[in-house]
Amino acid sequence: MAQAADDRASREEIAIVDLEMSEADDAQPVMQRQDSLYAAATRAAGADHHGQDSWARTLRLALQCVGILYGDIGTSPLFVYSSTFRDGVGHPDDLLGALSLIIYSFLLFTVIKYVYIALRANDDGDGGIFALYTLISRHAKISLIPNQQAEDELVSKYNRGKPPATLRRAQWMKEQLETNKTVKISLFLLTMLATAMVISDAILTPAISVLSAVGGLKEKAPYLTTDEIVWITVGILVALFAIQRFGTDKVGYLFAPVILLWLLLIGGVGVYNLIKYDTGALRAFNLKYIIDYFRRNKKKGWVSLGGILLCFTGTEALFSDLGYFSIRSIQLSFGFGLVPSVLLAYIGQAAYLRVHPEDVANTFYRSTPISLFWPTFILALAASIIGSQAMISCAFATISHSQTLGCFPRVKILHTSRQYSGQLYIPEVNYLLCLGACLVTVGFKTTVIIGEAHGICVVVVMIITTLLLTIVMLLIWKISIWWIAVFFIVFMSSELIYLSAILYRFEHGAYVPVAMSAVLMVVMTVWHYVHVKKYNFELEHSVPRDKVKELLGRHDIKRVPGIGLFYTELVQGIPPVFPHLIEKIPSIHSVLIFVSMKHLPIPSVDMSERFLFRQVDQEDYKVFQCVARYGYRDPFEEAKDFVDKLVEHLQYYIRDVNLYGVGSEPMMIQSSSYNSSYAESFGSHEKPSVKAIYAEEMLTPAESFSEHTRQASGKSKLFTQFQGNKMNILEMMKIQQEQQAILEEMNKGVVYIFGESEVVARSHSSLLKKIVVNYIYSFLRKNSRNGEKMMSIPRRQVLKVGISYEI
């Protein structure tokens, strides 16, 4: 009975109507289809959203959050007071002023901004700078690559939460972003800067965290030299980066118990110090002490903000690593675990310093009871190592996102968990981060310079996050303009004040991440610039349809058995390298498919919506164009799996074109359920319009038109009726023969054809452009992964076609 019910639920009501027929005609012959493949695809569409987890999974992820995300923020009590009072405590009430700044800065930036505002601006469960950028790009065409297609907006997850057209503010913001090229480029460069800062922070965080913890050995072993401390730190850093290949899932469960013990320890010691030394430290909750602190210290107090901000380092990791976890799991573990423990630690240290201000240079270990020194040291060392994991994971996620948008050279990305798609490991990047962290540690030897450098990364990323969040609020969120103004004024002004304090001591270490970020920005900007230029060149020189027919109709063209997959980045036409191939090798495969691997600005694309097809030539030649669409979290399949899925969906396409779209006559596509979902996604309740579609001229979804817009609710959909002709046995046999022919050619072999285009600057280009294109980009391209390696294609099945482009 249950199986019969599933079969009934999977039935699709399909009707195709002649254009000459009246829309009011209700007597439409309906054809029922029962399709087990379609039923499976429909069930897949109802998969749980990232944020809609069961409580059991939420608690499990909350435990991992503690190990992955909170080590950096949780170990800040090791060095915040020593960084704030570099020259000692001048007045006893300065401790209350600094503590008040720490408390309210921590609550303002970590709790309010990130945990309860920024996490709401996630991109279908993914967070971080690039997630904000892609979220904006779905609602306004800000991409510099002209590969947008109308069919992209038909993907079920594409327009989720799009604002209504009547919202004037959103329309104004959209026009500003789309029509002003300067705004587009500025937004892109800001995103690149934030990305570069995040990667730089992933180098600095392990260095400062581990070095500060290992430095505590001098309390019990004063005979250790600075060089010995440094090399012990380097050994620990190498071990930390070596375990990254085992994956975040395993690392998270290993680290979580240690961080839980650490948070309980520092919270308990904080309560002990508060009771033993000075309960008056609780007066720091009065904002009056902040005013008195700046009035008393003036410029010195302003400069000390560079140490205060270290209390909220690691906040960007909370946002960027959202793809590893879920909003609810982060909020749960943050509110009930991290916040009380860390604030109690800061309050307890302030209470201790009220009695012993001379110990400010080593507040953490001096305020710890002597009997707990060694357990505290071991946990501090372990927590510092673990704290580095948050920024390492953040760097992996950020680089993965930037690569899918054509902003980073191709590197190998491994998905370390089958259950959680956001958990990544990038071998090449891991090696470079490890090398950078070791060089910084050996080069500077102390946490003073590294701490100054660490601060500017944090503040710059926070400022850019505030700017992007404001755009999201204006463009997408339906909230009052006054609340948006309050958000922008409060956070932008306070973050700029912190930035000014860091820049005042620029020569003391802040130049380090600036230099590293400048190098990373050059790499990302050059890669994206040439990528855009190359795409535009191929678009301008794409082969016209008539030219393709002429090439295919040549008498000297030989047919080679098997399937040829011709990979190209171009989605709007046939690339110019194709005629070049025909001239050199006058032969084509029996089935030739131009394949474009395209990343959409969404986290994932359902398999039932992945492939778009178009038949390039309607004659005997089986030549197709295919666009395989991926989200930025979707991994590429293995070559064999990809071909199997592509051929399977190509058969659907052949079936649908023969059933619903034979010939060049336009047919009317009408799906009541689709139009309803489309209208709801835009917030509009107007009656949808009907569109005329030429099946031979559009990129058609791999499923039938009705299947393309399936809903998980299980509602049946109307597709409008046939143009008078009824299906017969001959038509069905013809469809089966074409499908069988595709399968036979696949069994004969598959060849993967890649256009190896060498990009050079034109002879009359400027010197700067020649350096960028001919040297920097050429170096990056030669040292990045090739397309066949990214998709694990066997070398014996690869055919490369060389061509040179002058841009």
N, C-alpha and C positions, 0 to 999 in steps of 0.2 A: 504493500500500500504506500509506504513512504517513497519507494522508487517511482511508483506511478505518479505520486504527487509532484516529485521533482521534475518528471518528464513534462507534466502539464505546465509547471511553472516556467519551464524553459522554452515553451512554444512561443513563436513570434508571429504576429499578424502582419502580413506584408501585402501592400497593394501599390501598384504603379499606375499612375493616371496619365493619360494622354493630355498634352497641353490644350487640346481643343475641347476637352471635357469641362463641364462646369464644376466649380468648386463646391457647389451646393448639392451635387449629385450624391446621394447617400447610398444608392444601390450599387455598391462597389464589390465586385467579386474578390473574395479574400482567399489567399493561399496560406495554409498553415505549414510551418516547418518545424520539425523536431531535430535538433542538432546537438549531439552530446558534447561536441567541442565548444559550441556556443554556451551551453549550460555551464561548463567548467569556467569559461571566461567570465560569465556573469557572476559566478560565485566569487571569483578572484577580485572582482570590483568591490566587493563588500568587505574587503580586508580592513582590519582595525587601523585607525589613524594613530599616528605616533603618540599623541597625547592622551588617547583613550585607552589606558591600560587597566588591567585588573589590579586590585590592591596587592595581591601576592607578587606580581611582577613589579609594581611600584616600590614595594618594600625591598625587593631584591636589588633594583636599580638604585634605591636610596643608599643601600649599603655600599654599592660600588661608587656612588657619588663621593662618599666620605674619603675613599682611598684615592680617587682620581682627581677630584676637583679642589679639595679643601686643604691639601698639604701646604700650598703656597701661602694662602691667607692664614692658615693655622700656625705657621712658623714665623709670622711677622713679629710676634712679641720677643723674638730673639734679638732684634736689632733696632726696633723703632725708637726707643728712648735714647739709645746711644747715638743714633743718627740725628735725632732732634736736638739734643744738648751736646754739641761737639765740644763746646768750651766750658762745660759744667753748668750746674743749676745756679742761676743768679739770685732768685728769690723763691722762698718756699711755695708761694702761690702760683709760681710759673708752672709747677707740676700739675696743679688743678686746671690751669688754662690749657696746657698741652693735652691733658687727659680729656678735657671737654671737647677739644678739637678732634681728638682721636675718636671719641664716642660718636659725635654727630657726623663726622666725615664718613665713618664706617657705616652708620645707619643710612645716611643720605645716598652714598654712591653704591654700596653693595646691596643693601636691602631694598631701598625704594627704587633706585634707577634700574639695577640689573635684575634682581629677583622678581620684582613685581611690575616692572614696566617693560624692560627690554625683552624679557622672556616671552611676553605677549606678542611681540613683533616677530615671532619666529616664522620661518618659511616652511609651513607644513611639517613642523617638528625639527627644523634645522635652524641653528643660530649662528651668530658671528657677523663680521663685516660683510663678507661676500653674500651671506644669506639676505642681509638687508638690501644689498645692491640688486640681487636677482629678484627680490620681492618688488622693488621699485620698477625694475625693468619689465615686469609683467603687466604693470598698469600704465606705464609710459614707455614709449620706444626710445630708450636711451642707449641701446647697444650701438657700438660703432661698426659692427659687422652687419652688412645688409642681407642677412640670411633669414629674415622673418618671413613666415608664410601664414596666410589666412587660416590654413588647416591647423596650425599650432594652437590657436585659440579654441579649437574644438576638443582638445584634450580635457578630460574631466577635471583634472586638478589645476588647470592653467589659470582660470579666472575666479578661483575661490576667493570670496570676500571682496570682489571688485566693487567700488563705490557706485552709487546710482548716478546716472547722467545728469540728474537735476541738481546735484550738489555742486554749486558754483565754484566753491573753493577748490574742490578736486579737479574740476575742469581747467581752472586757471593754472593750478600747479602743473597739470599734465601738459598744457600748452607751453609753459615756460621750459619744461624739461625737454620737450620734443623739438621745439622750433629754434632754440638757441644752442648752436654748436659749442659755444664757449662753455655753457653750463654743462653740456654732456661731457666735454673733455675734462673740465674741472672736477666733476663728480667721479669720473674714472680715475684721475690722478690721485684724488684724495683716498679712494678705495685702495689704490696701489700703495700709497704711503702707509696706510693703516696695516695692510698686509705685510709690508716690509718690516714695520715696527713689531708686529706680532712674532714674525720669524726671528728677528733680532732678540726679542725678549726670551724666546725659547733657548737662546744661547746664554744669555745673562742670568736667567733665573737659576738654572742648575749650578752655575759657578758661585753666585753669591750665597745661595742656600746651603750648599754642602760645605763651602769654605768657612762660613760663619759657625756652623755646627762643629766642624772638626777643630776650629780654633779654640773651642772650649777645653780641649785636652791640656792646654797650658795651665789651667787652674790646678790640675793634679800632677802634671808632668812639665814643669817649667823649663826643663833642660832641652825640650824639643825646639829646634830652630824653625825659622819661617819657611825655609826651603823644604824641610821635612814635612811640615804641615801642608804645603802646597802639593807635594808629590803624593801624599796620602789622599788628598782631595782628588787629584787626577785619576788615581787608581779606582776610586769609588765612582767617579763620573763615567769611566770606561765601562765599568760593570753595569751601571744604570742604563746606558744606551745599548748595551749588548742584550739586555733582556727584553727590549722593545719588540723584537721579532716574534715573541711568544703571544703578543696581542694584548689589547687593553682589557679584554674580558678576564683573562687569567691574572693579569697584573692587578686589576681592581680588587678581586677577591683576596689576593695576597696582601695588598696594602691596607685594606679597610680596617682590619682589627688593630693594626699598629696605630693608625690615625685616631681611631676611637679611644684607645688607651691614652694617646697623647692629649687629646682634647679633655678627657676626664682628669688627667694629671694637671694640666695648666689651669683648668677651672678650679680644681680642688686646692692647689697651691695659692691661687688668687684669693679664694675665700679665707684660707689660713692667714695670709699676709694682711688682708683687710681687717680681720678680727684682732690680730696680734699687734699691729703697728698703728693704724689710724683709720677708724671708720669714717672720719671726716672726709675721706677721699670721695665719698658718695656725693659730696656737694658739687662735684664736677658736672653733674647733670644740669646745674644752673648755668645758663648761657652767659651770665654776667662775668664769669671768669674768663671767657674768650675775649670779651671787650677789654677787661683789665689787662690781659696778657699782651695784647697788641699795644695798648696805651703805654704800658710800662717798658716794653722791649722795642717798639717801633720797627726800624729796619731789620734788626736782628730777629725779631719775632716773625716778620714776613719771610726772611730767608729760611727760618727753621721749618717752614711748610714743606720744604724738600724732604725732610725726615718724616714729617707727619703722614705724607701721602703713602709711605711704605706700608701703612696699616691696611690699605685696600688694594695692594698688588694681587694679581691673579683674578681680578673680577672679570676681565675679558674672557678668561678660560671658562668661567661659568656659562657665558653666552655662546662662545664658539663650540664648546663641547656638548651642547644640547643635543646634537645629532647622535651622541653616544648614549644619551639617557632620555629623560622626559621632564617636562616642566614640573609636574606634580612631585616627582621623586626629588628634584633639586630643592624645591620649596620646602618639602617635608624635612629633609635632612639638614637644610640650612637653618630653618627656624628653630628646630628642636635640638640641634647638635652644635653647630658652629658658633652661632651668635652668642648664646650665653657663656660658652667656654672661653671664647676669645675676649669678650668684654670683661669677664671676671679676671682674666689674666692681666689685662692692662690696668684695671682698677687696683688689683693687688700689688702690682709693681709700683704704682704711684704711691700707694700707702707705705710701702717699704722705703721708697726714696724720700718721703717726707721726714723720715727719721735718719736715713743714711744717704744724704744727697751726694756724698763723695764716691759712691759706688755706681754712678750713672753710666760709666764707660762699659761696665759689664753687669748691667742690671739683672738680666735673666738668671744667670748662675748664682750671683750673690744673694738674690732674694729667695732662692730655693733652699729649703732646709738641708743641712749637711748630710743627714741620714739618707736623703733622697737624691743625692748628687749623681751617683753612678746610674741608677735607673733613669733619672731625668736626662743624663747625657746620652745614654744609649737610645732612648726614645727620640730625643732631639735630633740625633744624627739620622736615625731611620726616617723621621718625619720630614727632615730637610731633603733627603734623597727622594722621598715619595712626592714632596711638594713640587719637585721639578717635573714630575710626570704630567701635571695639568697643562703646562705650557708646551711640552713636547707633543701631547695629543692635540692641543690647539693648533700647533704648527702643521701637523699632518693634515688635519681637516681643512685648514685654510689653503694649503697648497693644492690639495685635491680639488677644491672648488675653483681656484684660480686657473688650474690647468683645463678644466672642462669649458671654461669661457675663453680659452685661447690666450691666456695672460701669463702662462708659465711654460717653459720647455717641457717636453714630454718626459715623464719619469714613471717608473714602475710603481703602481699602487696595489697593495695587497689588502684584501678584506679578511681580517683575522677572525671574524665571527660570522657564522651562517645565520645566527638568530638575530643579531643586531647589525644592520647594514652600515651604520656610521662608524664602526670601529676599524681603523686603518693602520697600515704600517708602510712607510716609504723608505726602502733601504738606502738609496742614494742620499736622500735628505737626512736620514738618521746619521749616516757617516759624517756629513758636513757639519751637522749640529754638534756632534761629539767632538770633532776637531776644533770647531770654534770655541766651545766651552773650555776645552783643555788649554787652548792658546790664551784665552782671556785670563784664566786662572794663573798660568805660568807667567804671563806678561805683567800682570798688575799685583799679584801676590797678596793683596789686602782687599777687604770688603768695602773700603772707603770709596775708591774710584768706581768700583762695580756698582755700588749702591746709587751713586749719582747718575750713572748711566741707566740703571734700571728704572729710575723714576720718570725719565723723559719718555720712555716707551709706553709706560702706563698712561701718562697724561695725554699724549698725542692720540693714542687709540681711543681714549674716552671722549675726547673732543670730537673726533670724526664720528664716533658712534652717536653722540648727541645730535650732530647735524643730520645724519641719515635717519635717526629716529624721528626727528622733527618733520622731515620730508614724508616719512611713512604716515605720520599723524595727519598731515595736511592732505595727502593723496588718497589714503585708504581708510583710516579710522574715522568713525562718525562721532567725533567729540567736539566740544565747544572750542572755538578759536581762542578763547581766553585761557582755557586749561593748557592749550598748546603754547601760548605765549608765556605762561607761568613756568612750564617745564623748560622751555628754551632759555629764558632769562636766568632762572635759578641755577641750572646745571652749567650752561655755557659760561656764565660770569664766574662761578666758583672754580671751574676747571681752568679757565684762563689765568686766574690768580695763582693757582698751583703751578701752571706752566711758567709764569713769569719768575716764580721763585727758583725753579729748576734752571731756567736759562741764565739767571744771574751768576750761577756757578758752572757755566757751560764748559769752561776750560778745565774744570776739575774732574771731568769724566763723562759729561753728557755728550761730548763729541763722538764717543765710541759708537753708540747705536745709530747716531746720525750718519756716520761714515758707512756703517754696515748697511743701513737702510738705503743710502744713496746707491750703493752697488746693486742691491736687490731691485731697486726701482729701475735702474738702467736695464737690467736683465729683463724684467717684466714688460717695461714700456717698449723696448726694442722688439721683443718677441711679438707683442700684440700689434705694434705699428706695421711690421712687415707682414704679419698674418692678414691684417685688414687690406693692405695694399695688394697682396697676392690674390686675395679673394675678389677684390674689385677688378683686377686685371682679367681674371678668368671669367668674371661675369660680363665684362665688356667684350671679350673675345669668345664667348660661348658659341657653339656651332648651331646655326639655324636649323630648324626642322627639315627644310627642303634639302639642305646640304647633307644632313644625315641620310635621308632617303637616297640621295645621289650616290653617296659612298657605299651604302648597302646594296645598291643596284648595279654596281660595277661587275662586269663579266669575269674579271680576274680574281674576284674575291672567293676564297675557298672556305668551306665550312669545316670546322674542327669539332669532333665529337666532345661532349661534355658541357659544363657550365663555366662561363667566365664571369667572375665578379670584378668589375672595374671600379676601384675605389677612388672617390673624388670628394673634395670638400664642398664643391658647388652643388647647391640644391635646386637652383632655378633652371638648369639646362645641361647641355652636354659640354664637357670641358674641352679646351683646345688641344689637349694632348691626344684625344681620340683620333683625329685625322692624321696626326703625326705617327701614331701606331699603325694605321692602315697603310700609310705610305711606305713604312719600313717593312712591315709584315702584312702583306695583303691577304689576311685571313681573319675570321672571327669564329667564335664558338657557336655551336648550334643554339645555345641559349646565352645571351649576353645581358648582364644586369649591371647598370651603373648604380653603385651603392654609395650613399652619403651618410656618414655617421655624424649625427647632429645632436648636440646637447641643448635641451630647452632650459630656460631659467626656472625650473621646478626641481624639487628633490628627486622625484621618481616618476617614471611613466609606466603605466600598466602594460603588460605584454600584449593585451588585446588591442592596444592603441599604438603600438610601437612602429609598425611598418605602414608606409604610404607607397602606393605603386602607381605607375603610369606606363602604358604601352607606347613606346617611342614610334614604332612603325606597325601599321595594321596589316601589312602584307605577310608573306610567308616567313620573314625573318622574325624570330622571337627575341626582340630587343626591348628591355624594360628599364625604367628608371625607378629606383627605390630609395626612400629616405628612412633610415633607421633612427628613431628618436629615443634619446636617453635623458634621464634627469641627472643632475650633478652628483647624486649619490649612487646611481646605478652602475654596477661594474660591467665591463665588457664580457661577453660570453667567450668560451673557448671557440676556436674556429669551426670545429665540427658542429657544436651545438648551435652556433649562429646560423650556419648553412641550413641545418635541419629546420630551424624555426622560420627562416626566410622562405625556404621552398614551401613549407606548409602554408604560410600566409599568402604566398604567390598563387597557390592553388585556390585559395578562397577568392582571390582577386579574379582569377580566370573564370571561376564559377559565376561571380557576381556580374562581371562585365557581359558575359554571354546571356545571363538571365535578365538583367535589368538595363543594360546600357549598350546594346548592340547598335552599331552604326553611328552616324554623326548627328542624328536628330537629338535635340535636347529633350531631357526627361525631367519631370517634376519630382523633387525629393521633398517629402513631407513626413515628419515624424512628430506626432503630438507630444510624446514624452520628452524628446530631445528639445523641442522648442520651449517646453515648460522649464526644463532645467537650465537652458540657456538664458531665458528671461530672468529666472530667479537669481542666477549668478551675477547678473548685472544690476539686480535690484529693481528691475522694470517689470511691470505687469501688463505691458501693451501686447496686443495680438501680434505674434510673430509673422514676419513676411515670408512668402514662399520664393525659393530661388530656383532658377533654371540652371542646370549643370550639364555640361557636355562631358560625357564619360571619357572620351578619348583625349580631352585637353586638360583635365585636372588630375592632380595626384589623389588617387582614390584610396581610402582606408582599406586595409587588408581584409577586414571582415566585410560582410554585406553592409549596406548603408544603414540598415536598421540596427545591426549589431554594433556598429561604430559608436552609437550613442546609447548603449545599454545603460540601465540604472540598476543599482543593487536592490531597489525596492521590489523588483519582480513584476512591475506593471507591464502589461502588453503594450506594444507600440504599433501604430499604424504607419505603413509605408506607402503608399498609394499604388494603384493597380497597374497591371500590364497594359501596354499600348494595343490592346485588342488581341494580340497573338497569344494563344495558349501553348504551354509547354507540351512537347510531344517526345516520344521515345528517341527520335533522331537527334533532337537538340540535346537531350541528356547524354546520349552516346557520344556526341561531338565534344561535350564538356569533359567527359571521362577520358576520351582519347587525348585531349590536350593536356589534361592533368597527368595522365600516365606517361606522356612523352617527356614532360618535365622530370618526372621521377627517373625515367630511364637515362636521361642525360646526366642527372646527378650521380647515378651509379657508375657512369663511365668516367667520372672524375671532375674535380673542381679546381680551377686555376684562379689564383688571386692576383689581379693586375694592379700595380701601383704606379702612379705617375710621379716619378722622381724629378721634381722641378727645381732647377737651380735658379735662385733669385739673385739678380744683380741690379745695381743702380744704372740708370741710363747715363750715357757718356756726358751729357750736358748737365747732369745733376750737380748739386753743390758738394763741396768737400765733406761737409758734415754728413750728408745723406750717404755718400759713398763709404764713409767710415762705418756708419751704422749698418748699412745693408751688406756691403762686401766683406767686412771684417768681423764686426761684433755678432751680427745675426748668423753669418756663416760659421763662426766658431761655436755658437750655441747649438746650431742645428747639427753639426758634426758630432757633438758631444751629448746629444739627447737621443732618446730611443726612437727607432724607426717604427712606422705604422704596423708592420707585420709582427714586430716584437711586442707591441702593446696588446695585440690580439692573439698572441701565441700561435701564429700561423707557421706550419712546417716550411722550411726553406725550399724544399724540392717542389713545392706547389706555388711558389712566388715567381711572378714575372714583372720586372721593373722596366718602365719606359722613361728614358731620360729626355728632358726638354728644358730649355732655358727661357726665363721670363725677364724682361727688362721693365722695371717699374720706376 
